[in-house]
Structure formats: structure tokens, C-alpha cells
């Protein structure tokens, strides 16, 4: 596969997790166990099992060998700053952007990439849409060159929202509630554990649709 066709997954894990910390001061929500590991290690393990190269943006954490890590500038500068930092380690034509607090997002990656590759000319982004009809920017696939171009046109990236990457035409991809689940509170963590319980009994939700 050429670099133009290849995919890198960029996992944004630099947020402060303030909502979670209100309930559990000092806890790193991305490492709070869902089963045997936290949301971030769970996501990373699934991505690696799928053979995808992974870049994690955020403070250094103990992650599997082969996962490249980088810090956004300034630290805590927000998701767009995280994308800008992560892109320094991306040499593929497609970059998938996921949130580190989405433990089950890996299952959506193939559909996002397929939607981007088969999209009409001029579409540079494929974004997940959850069952409630809401776009999920942290479940998205992008043409890397387009992301670099948009970032270069901004006066600054720190503190800026991800919507700067969604100008123009966007392909939408249905994702399941499980794939869109993000762990922001202890209740969300309990919901993630319930997903694993359902999977063990064979009653998990089916995959999202394209």
C-alpha cells in the first residue's frame, strides 16, 4: 500500500477530564479500568490488533510498544493543537482522528476510511454520526493534505475547536452508540463496562451503518 493510500490513527488524549475529576479528583479517566484496562489502552489495543499505526497525543502514558506519543503545544491546548502536533508524526495520505475516551471507536475506523475513499471529489472528511443524529468530530477520517492546508491557514491552533477541519463538503457515516460512547463521567465508565458485559453474553449492539 502506498503512503497516499495508507492510514494513521491519531488519538487525542490531552484533555484534562474535568467532568470526571469532579467526581474522582486526581483520577486519569483514560486509565480508569473498563475491564482490565482503561478507555485509552482499550482503544489502542483494538487499533493495534487491526494492524493500524497509532499516534497518541497527550501526556506520556504507559502504552504498548510501537505506539508513538507526542505532546500538544501548549500542553492542554485543545483538540486542534493536538491534531497539529500529531500530524508531525503522520506520513500517510489518510489520518483518522479519535478521542482517547472512546474505548470502542476502533470498530468504526474501516467504515470511516471507506466512506472517505469512495466520496465524491472535493470531500476531504468523513465523520461519524451517532444514533441521535449528532456529528462526532472525534470519530472522523481526513485527507492528510487537506488537514495540513487548513491548519496552515489558521493564525493559531491552541484553544480552537475541531470544526475548523470540517469546512466544505463532508461525508457522514452512521456509527453505533457503542462506537460513539465517550467516557466523561463515572456513569459513562459504568456504561462502557455494561457494553463489555453485553458482549460477553452475546447481546451487544450491531455495527453502525454506512
Backbone as CSV, one residue per row, in Angstrom:
resi,resn,N_x,N_y,N_z,CA_x,CA_y,CA_z,C_x,C_y,C_z
1,UNK,0.849,-1.191,0.000,0.000,0.000,0.000,0.883,1.239,0.000
2,UNK,0.612,2.203,-0.878,1.392,3.422,-0.939,1.056,4.302,0.255
3,UNK,1.959,5.276,0.521,1.708,6.182,1.646,0.437,6.996,1.419
4,UNK,0.101,7.241,0.140,-1.107,8.010,-0.157,-2.364,7.243,0.216
5,UNK,-2.306,5.908,0.162,-3.466,5.076,0.478,-3.488,4.622,1.933
6,UNK,-2.349,4.716,2.611,-2.239,4.195,3.967,-2.930,5.108,4.971
7,UNK,-3.136,4.557,6.160,-3.901,5.241,7.210,-3.086,5.273,8.498
8,UNK,-3.104,6.410,9.169,-2.599,6.535,10.532,-3.750,6.976,11.421
9,UNK,-3.826,6.415,12.611,-4.861,6.826,13.570,-4.234,7.747,14.602
10,UNK,-4.821,8.914,14.714,-4.379,9.934,15.663,-5.370,9.957,16.824
11,UNK,-4.906,9.597,18.007,-5.768,9.538,19.192,-5.477,10.738,20.075
12,UNK,-6.477,11.574,20.277,-6.309,12.766,21.095,-6.585,12.427,22.559
13,UNK,-5.560,12.585,23.384,-5.654,12.168,24.790,-5.048,13.214,25.707
14,UNK,-5.186,14.497,25.322,-4.566,15.554,26.108,-5.521,16.360,26.956
15,UNK,-6.805,16.010,26.932,-7.774,16.764,27.726,-7.569,16.575,29.216
16,UNK,-8.094,17.506,29.986,-7.923,17.456,31.435,-8.947,16.576,32.141
17,UNK,-10.007,16.175,31.438,-11.005,15.320,32.067,-11.658,15.957,33.275
18,UNK,-12.013,17.238,33.153,-12.520,17.972,34.325,-13.840,17.422,34.843
19,UNK,-14.716,16.975,33.943,-16.010,16.440,34.401,-15.797,15.182,35.231
20,UNK,-14.893,14.328,34.774,-14.615,13.104,35.517,-13.930,13.442,36.848
21,UNK,-13.000,14.396,36.810,-12.240,14.734,38.011,-13.113,15.334,39.097
22,UNK,-14.247,15.934,38.715,-15.144,16.468,39.741,-15.664,15.357,40.646
23,UNK,-15.795,14.171,40.086,-16.290,13.032,40.860,-15.139,12.224,41.476
24,UNK,-14.011,12.184,40.773,-12.864,11.406,41.253,-11.611,12.259,41.113
25,UNK,-11.368,13.159,42.054,-10.219,14.057,41.966,-8.906,13.291,41.805
26,UNK,-8.095,13.777,40.865,-6.789,13.175,40.651,-6.777,11.968,39.732
27,UNK,-7.946,11.463,39.361,-8.001,10.274,38.516,-7.751,10.645,37.054
28,UNK,-7.059,9.772,36.324,-6.899,9.901,34.871,-8.002,9.059,34.245
29,UNK,-9.035,9.714,33.716,-10.195,8.969,33.223,-9.820,8.008,32.099
30,UNK,-8.762,8.319,31.372,-8.386,7.462,30.246,-7.748,6.152,30.705
31,UNK,-7.386,6.091,31.975,-6.777,4.874,32.508,-7.659,4.178,33.535
32,UNK,-8.838,4.747,33.814,-9.758,4.091,34.742,-10.276,2.804,34.108
33,UNK,-10.150,1.663,34.782,-10.451,0.392,34.125,-11.876,0.267,33.603
34,UNK,-11.978,-0.089,32.338,-13.257,-0.519,31.771,-13.430,-1.996,32.085
35,UNK,-12.399,-2.768,31.790,-12.348,-4.169,32.195,-10.986,-4.346,32.874
36,UNK,-10.005,-4.784,32.072,-8.657,-4.909,32.613,-7.818,-3.674,32.312
37,UNK,-8.331,-2.775,31.498,-7.592,-1.573,31.117,-8.563,-0.415,30.972
38,UNK,-8.013,0.804,30.905,-8.836,1.991,30.767,-9.294,2.220,29.341
39,UNK,-10.093,3.271,29.122,-10.587,3.561,27.782,-9.483,3.723,26.751
40,UNK,-8.411,4.454,27.092,-7.333,4.662,26.126,-6.602,3.369,25.789
41,UNK,-6.113,2.599,26.766,-5.473,1.333,26.407,-6.403,0.368,25.690
42,UNK,-7.696,0.380,26.034,-8.650,-0.489,25.340,-8.732,-0.113,23.861
43,UNK,-8.858,1.181,23.587,-8.914,1.659,22.205,-7.630,1.346,21.466
44,UNK,-6.494,1.640,22.080,-5.201,1.409,21.428,-5.006,-0.067,21.113
45,UNK,-5.376,-0.933,22.037,-5.215,-2.369,21.802,-6.035,-2.822,20.598
46,UNK,-7.257,-2.316,20.465,-8.098,-2.690,19.322,-7.507,-2.168,18.009
47,UNK,-6.963,-0.962,18.032,-6.364,-0.393,16.820,-5.134,-1.192,16.403
48,UNK,-4.295,-1.529,17.367,-3.098,-2.311,17.052,-3.468,-3.701,16.550
49,UNK,-4.504,-4.293,17.136,-4.943,-5.615,16.685,-5.415,-5.577,15.242
50,UNK,-5.900,-4.408,14.802,-6.339,-4.236,13.417,-5.184,-3.884,12.490
51,UNK,-3.972,-3.803,13.035,-2.805,-3.519,12.213,-2.636,-2.061,11.846
52,UNK,-3.236,-1.161,12.617,-3.189,0.264,12.291,-2.086,0.963,13.085
53,UNK,-1.298,1.817,12.431,-0.325,2.620,13.170,-1.032,3.674,13.998
54,UNK,-0.532,3.892,15.212,-1.226,4.752,16.166,-0.280,5.824,16.695
55,UNK,-0.770,7.059,16.705,-0.095,8.175,17.360,-1.027,8.692,18.441
56,UNK,-0.540,8.770,19.669,-1.332,9.285,20.781,-0.789,10.646,21.186
57,UNK,-1.668,11.632,21.257,-1.279,12.991,21.636,-1.757,13.247,23.058
58,UNK,-0.823,13.585,23.936,-1.178,13.852,25.323,0.013,13.624,26.216
59,UNK,-0.190,13.689,27.528,0.920,13.445,28.452,1.413,12.016,28.319
60,UNK,2.698,11.778,28.589,3.236,10.422,28.452,2.492,9.427,29.338
61,UNK,2.147,8.303,28.740,1.481,7.230,29.472,2.122,5.905,29.076
62,UNK,1.963,4.896,29.937,2.476,3.558,29.637,1.549,2.908,28.618
63,UNK,2.005,2.831,27.361,1.226,2.249,26.276,2.069,1.201,25.566
64,UNK,1.445,0.340,24.762,2.201,-0.735,24.122,3.324,-0.220,23.233
65,UNK,4.343,-1.041,23.077,5.445,-0.722,22.179,4.911,-0.503,20.772
66,UNK,5.485,0.446,20.088,5.049,0.752,18.732,4.098,1.916,18.642
67,UNK,3.480,2.290,19.767,2.605,3.456,19.790,3.482,4.693,19.970
68,UNK,3.401,5.605,19.021,4.177,6.839,19.132,3.369,7.867,19.933
69,UNK,4.068,8.593,20.780,3.407,9.577,21.631,4.049,10.945,21.435
70,UNK,3.219,11.980,21.481,3.679,13.352,21.323,2.779,14.242,22.163
71,UNK,3.301,15.372,22.590,2.523,16.310,23.415,2.108,17.492,22.567
72,UNK,0.873,17.939,22.734,0.424,19.138,22.033,1.105,20.368,22.628
73,UNK,1.160,21.424,21.841,1.796,22.671,22.284,0.811,23.826,22.141
74,UNK,0.493,24.512,23.256,0.951,24.212,24.616,0.214,23.006,25.182
75,UNK,0.767,22.365,26.223,0.053,21.259,26.846,-1.351,21.680,27.280
76,UNK,-2.337,20.869,26.914,-3.710,21.219,27.218,-4.286,22.246,26.266
77,UNK,-3.634,22.436,25.102,-4.050,23.456,24.155,-5.283,23.133,23.347
78,UNK,-5.888,21.970,23.586,-7.130,21.641,22.912,-6.964,20.678,21.745
79,UNK,-8.080,20.220,21.189,-8.026,19.173,20.167,-7.337,19.591,18.877
80,UNK,-7.518,20.823,18.444,-6.880,21.233,17.198,-5.360,21.321,17.374
81,UNK,-4.923,21.781,18.531,-3.494,21.764,18.833,-2.977,20.332,18.867
82,UNK,-3.812,19.412,19.348,-3.427,18.004,19.354,-3.270,17.451,17.958
83,UNK,-4.192,17.803,17.075,-4.081,17.354,15.683,-2.804,17.902,15.053
84,UNK,-2.527,19.174,15.272,-1.337,19.796,14.694,-0.067,19.088,15.167
85,UNK,-0.010,18.748,16.451,1.169,18.061,16.980,1.272,16.647,16.423
86,UNK,0.157,15.946,16.391,0.175,14.581,15.903,0.550,14.473,14.441
87,UNK,0.156,15.453,13.651,0.460,15.411,12.220,1.958,15.402,11.934
88,UNK,2.747,15.894,12.872,4.195,15.862,12.688,4.717,14.433,12.571
89,UNK,3.941,13.472,13.051,4.358,12.064,13.007,3.573,11.259,11.976
90,UNK,2.791,11.934,11.149,1.946,11.259,10.171,2.533,11.417,8.776
91,UNK,2.748,10.276,8.109,3.255,10.302,6.743,2.349,9.582,5.767
92,UNK,1.110,9.358,6.169,0.145,8.641,5.331,-0.846,9.615,4.712
93,UNK,-1.521,9.164,3.674,-2.456,10.023,2.965,-3.758,10.248,3.685
94,UNK,-4.084,9.364,4.620,-5.328,9.476,5.392,-4.985,9.442,6.865
95,UNK,-5.617,10.317,7.628,-5.470,10.307,9.075,-6.858,10.211,9.690
96,UNK,-7.008,9.288,10.618,-8.256,9.128,11.360,-8.065,9.760,12.727
97,UNK,-8.998,10.608,13.128,-8.923,11.300,14.416,-9.958,10.700,15.363
98,UNK,-9.479,10.183,16.498,-10.349,9.589,17.507,-10.063,10.218,18.863
99,UNK,-11.046,10.165,19.738,-10.859,10.610,21.112,-10.346,9.474,21.976
100,UNK,-9.405,9.760,22.840,-8.861,8.726,23.713,-9.852,8.196,24.719
101,UNK,-10.985,8.898,24.881,-12.004,8.433,25.828,-13.131,7.686,25.133
102,UNK,-12.903,7.250,23.877,-13.873,6.451,23.120,-13.346,5.007,23.052
103,UNK,-13.592,4.195,24.055,-12.946,2.881,24.108,-13.315,1.941,22.969
104,UNK,-14.476,2.136,22.329,-14.935,1.187,21.310,-14.944,1.786,19.902
105,UNK,-14.208,2.875,19.713,-14.234,3.586,18.434,-13.504,2.853,17.318
106,UNK,-12.614,1.936,17.640,-11.814,1.281,16.598,-12.690,0.581,15.565
107,UNK,-13.833,0.071,15.984,-14.696,-0.663,15.056,-15.218,0.217,13.936
108,UNK,-15.273,1.525,14.154,-15.802,2.439,13.140,-14.761,2.849,12.112
109,UNK,-13.487,2.628,12.395,-12.425,3.136,11.523,-12.540,2.635,10.088
110,UNK,-12.720,1.327,9.841,-12.804,0.885,8.443,-13.927,1.559,7.662
111,UNK,-15.076,1.791,8.289,-16.195,2.421,7.589,-15.912,3.890,7.301
112,UNK,-15.282,4.567,8.256,-14.926,5.966,8.028,-13.942,6.097,6.870
113,UNK,-12.950,5.239,6.852,-11.942,5.296,5.788,-12.559,4.946,4.442
114,UNK,-13.402,3.928,4.432,-14.055,3.538,3.173,-14.932,4.671,2.642
115,UNK,-15.658,5.332,3.531,-16.516,6.436,3.100,-15.700,7.578,2.524
116,UNK,-14.544,7.845,3.121,-13.693,8.914,2.608,-13.135,8.556,1.239
117,UNK,-12.686,7.322,1.102,-12.067,6.910,-0.164,-13.060,6.831,-1.310
118,UNK,-14.312,6.588,-1.000,-15.319,6.458,-2.061,-16.156,7.721,-2.216
119,UNK,-15.817,8.768,-1.480,-16.591,10.002,-1.528,-16.393,10.726,-2.851
120,UNK,-17.318,11.609,-3.156,-17.228,12.414,-4.368,-16.024,13.340,-4.292
121,UNK,-15.504,13.764,-5.440,-14.391,14.721,-5.439,-14.743,15.967,-4.626
122,UNK,-13.767,16.457,-3.896,-13.991,17.639,-3.073,-14.386,17.350,-1.655
123,UNK,-14.651,16.082,-1.341,-14.960,15.681,0.037,-13.664,15.220,0.693
124,UNK,-13.242,15.929,1.717,-11.972,15.630,2.371,-12.134,15.070,3.774
125,UNK,-13.385,14.921,4.223,-13.650,14.467,5.589,-14.823,13.495,5.585
126,UNK,-14.701,12.423,6.375,-15.837,11.548,6.682,-15.995,11.545,8.188
127,UNK,-17.191,11.848,8.671,-17.414,11.979,10.107,-18.514,11.031,10.561
128,UNK,-18.343,10.482,11.750,-19.366,9.622,12.319,-20.561,10.418,12.798
129,UNK,-21.744,9.831,12.645,-22.988,10.423,13.136,-23.635,9.398,14.059
130,UNK,-23.879,9.790,15.309,-24.389,8.838,16.289,-25.879,8.600,16.097
131,UNK,-26.467,7.636,16.818,-27.891,7.330,16.632,-28.829,8.502,16.910
132,UNK,-28.348,9.521,17.636,-29.163,10.700,17.878,-29.039,11.757,16.803
133,UNK,-28.266,11.450,15.735,-28.102,12.383,14.633,-27.018,13.423,14.846
134,UNK,-26.206,13.268,15.870,-25.149,14.238,16.155,-23.832,13.813,15.524
135,UNK,-23.193,14.767,14.855,-21.855,14.503,14.339,-20.868,14.317,15.487
136,UNK,-19.929,13.404,15.282,-18.905,13.114,16.277,-17.534,13.448,15.676
137,UNK,-17.044,14.679,15.866,-15.757,15.064,15.261,-14.593,14.168,15.661
138,UNK,-14.694,13.568,16.854,-13.629,12.666,17.296,-13.864,11.233,16.839
139,UNK,-14.646,11.095,15.784,-14.789,9.855,15.016,-14.794,10.295,13.557
140,UNK,-13.618,10.571,13.029,-13.566,11.145,11.684,-12.303,10.723,10.946
141,UNK,-12.407,10.667,9.627,-11.282,10.359,8.746,-11.060,11.542,7.817
142,UNK,-9.805,11.886,7.591,-9.459,13.087,6.843,-8.363,12.788,5.819
143,UNK,-8.403,13.504,4.703,-7.256,13.509,3.796,-6.185,14.372,4.461
144,UNK,-5.026,13.773,4.675,-3.982,14.448,5.449,-3.577,15.774,4.826
145,UNK,-3.458,15.813,3.512,-3.051,17.055,2.851,-4.041,18.171,3.106
146,UNK,-5.331,17.840,3.144,-6.356,18.855,3.393,-6.249,19.386,4.822
147,UNK,-5.961,18.514,5.779,-5.804,18.958,7.166,-4.605,19.904,7.277
148,UNK,-3.504,19.530,6.662,-2.328,20.404,6.717,-2.636,21.766,6.099
149,UNK,-3.363,21.754,5.005,-3.699,23.006,4.323,-4.562,23.893,5.220
150,UNK,-5.556,23.302,5.878,-6.440,24.097,6.734,-5.705,24.626,7.959
151,UNK,-4.846,23.810,8.534,-4.098,24.279,9.699,-3.159,25.414,9.322
152,UNK,-2.559,25.314,8.142,-1.626,26.358,7.702,-2.331,27.696,7.511
153,UNK,-3.630,27.662,7.270,-4.379,28.895,7.046,-4.905,29.536,8.307
154,UNK,-4.643,28.935,9.461,-5.138,29.484,10.728,-4.059,30.310,11.421
155,UNK,-4.435,31.408,12.068,-3.436,32.200,12.792,-2.887,31.472,14.019
156,UNK,-3.685,30.568,14.589,-3.265,29.807,15.765,-4.155,28.572,15.868
157,UNK,-3.664,27.550,16.569,-4.461,26.331,16.751,-4.837,26.106,18.208
158,UNK,-4.070,26.645,19.135,-4.355,26.442,20.555,-5.715,27.025,20.915
159,UNK,-6.512,26.223,21.585,-7.812,26.675,22.037,-8.887,26.707,20.972
160,UNK,-8.554,26.272,19.767,-9.524,26.303,18.674,-10.264,24.968,18.570
161,UNK,-11.527,24.985,18.170,-12.308,23.748,18.072,-11.970,22.955,16.810
162,UNK,-12.327,21.691,16.837,-12.072,20.831,15.689,-12.885,21.208,14.462
163,UNK,-13.941,21.980,14.628,-14.792,22.287,13.480,-14.040,23.023,12.373
164,UNK,-12.871,23.556,12.694,-12.061,24.191,11.652,-11.658,23.197,10.571
165,UNK,-11.660,21.916,10.897,-11.289,20.882,9.922,-12.471,20.405,9.090
166,UNK,-13.671,20.931,9.360,-14.870,20.415,8.714,-15.504,21.422,7.752
167,UNK,-14.702,22.368,7.285,-15.201,23.305,6.288,-15.385,22.571,4.966
168,UNK,-16.372,22.956,4.207,-16.602,22.320,2.917,-17.485,21.089,3.034
169,UNK,-17.408,20.245,2.025,-18.283,19.069,1.947,-17.768,17.946,2.835
170,UNK,-18.697,17.293,3.516,-18.354,16.252,4.487,-19.225,15.037,4.230
171,UNK,-18.614,13.844,4.222,-19.365,12.594,4.142,-19.746,12.170,5.558
172,UNK,-20.982,11.714,5.725,-21.439,11.280,7.036,-21.576,9.756,7.066
173,UNK,-21.184,9.174,8.186,-21.196,7.725,8.368,-21.909,7.408,9.677
174,UNK,-22.936,6.591,9.622,-23.617,6.191,10.851,-22.671,5.358,11.721
175,UNK,-22.649,5.673,13.006,-21.899,4.873,13.968,-22.840,4.448,15.084
176,UNK,-22.513,3.356,15.726,-23.369,2.853,16.791,-23.164,3.650,18.071
177,UNK,-24.081,3.470,19.005,-23.960,4.133,20.304,-22.694,3.689,21.025
178,UNK,-22.326,2.432,20.853,-21.110,1.934,21.492,-19.871,2.601,20.903
179,UNK,-19.827,2.702,19.591,-18.666,3.323,18.950,-18.535,4.786,19.342
180,UNK,-19.665,5.463,19.557,-19.663,6.884,19.901,-19.538,7.135,21.400
181,UNK,-19.585,6.091,22.211,-19.541,6.265,23.659,-18.221,6.898,24.087
182,UNK,-18.298,8.031,24.781,-17.097,8.649,25.331,-17.235,8.713,26.852
183,UNK,-16.142,8.439,27.517,-16.142,8.336,28.973,-15.803,9.700,29.559
184,UNK,-16.839,10.454,29.915,-16.661,11.773,30.512,-16.966,11.780,32.000
185,UNK,-17.725,10.794,32.466,-18.153,10.759,33.861,-18.072,9.317,34.367
186,UNK,-18.127,9.108,35.670,-18.183,7.738,36.189,-19.374,6.957,35.633
187,UNK,-20.474,7.645,35.350,-21.630,6.962,34.771,-21.308,6.439,33.378
188,UNK,-20.531,7.214,32.610,-20.102,6.754,31.287,-19.196,5.529,31.402
189,UNK,-18.339,5.538,32.418,-17.466,4.390,32.640,-18.296,3.152,32.952
190,UNK,-19.343,3.320,33.754,-20.229,2.200,34.044,-20.921,1.715,32.776
191,UNK,-21.289,2.654,31.882,-21.919,2.267,30.619,-20.953,1.468,29.754
192,UNK,-19.673,1.857,29.758,-18.683,1.108,28.991,-18.507,-0.297,29.544
193,UNK,-18.524,-0.417,30.843,-18.423,-1.754,31.445,-19.642,-2.598,31.092
194,UNK,-20.815,-1.944,31.015,-22.027,-2.670,30.631,-21.939,-3.173,29.195
195,UNK,-21.292,-2.393,28.322,-21.092,-2.843,26.945,-20.303,-4.145,26.931
196,UNK,-19.230,-4.195,27.705,-18.422,-5.418,27.734,-19.218,-6.585,28.312
197,UNK,-20.048,-6.301,29.301,-20.883,-7.363,29.862,-21.835,-7.916,28.802
198,UNK,-22.439,-7.001,28.005,-23.339,-7.468,26.951,-22.599,-8.269,25.901
199,UNK,-21.385,-7.858,25.604,-20.601,-8.594,24.607,-20.289,-10.002,25.095
200,UNK,-20.022,-10.113,26.368,-19.710,-11.441,26.916,-20.904,-12.374,26.820
201,UNK,-22.117,-11.801,26.877,-23.323,-12.630,26.788,-23.868,-12.698,25.373
202,UNK,-23.168,-12.044,24.427,-23.575,-12.119,23.022,-24.739,-11.245,22.660
203,UNK,-25.008,-10.168,23.460,-26.169,-9.325,23.169,-25.776,-7.887,22.860
204,UNK,-24.551,-7.685,22.358,-24.100,-6.330,22.041,-24.849,-5.768,20.866
205,UNK,-24.875,-4.411,20.783,-25.480,-3.759,19.630,-24.719,-4.128,18.363
206,UNK,-25.387,-4.136,17.265,-24.735,-4.405,15.987,-23.936,-3.215,15.540
207,UNK,-23.114,-3.385,14.474,-22.294,-2.292,13.987,-23.149,-1.195,13.393
208,UNK,-22.564,0.004,13.332,-23.237,1.119,12.681,-23.361,0.874,11.201
209,UNK,-24.195,1.693,10.536,-24.429,1.519,9.104,-23.679,2.580,8.332
210,UNK,-23.391,2.296,7.085,-22.819,3.304,6.216,-23.895,3.864,5.349
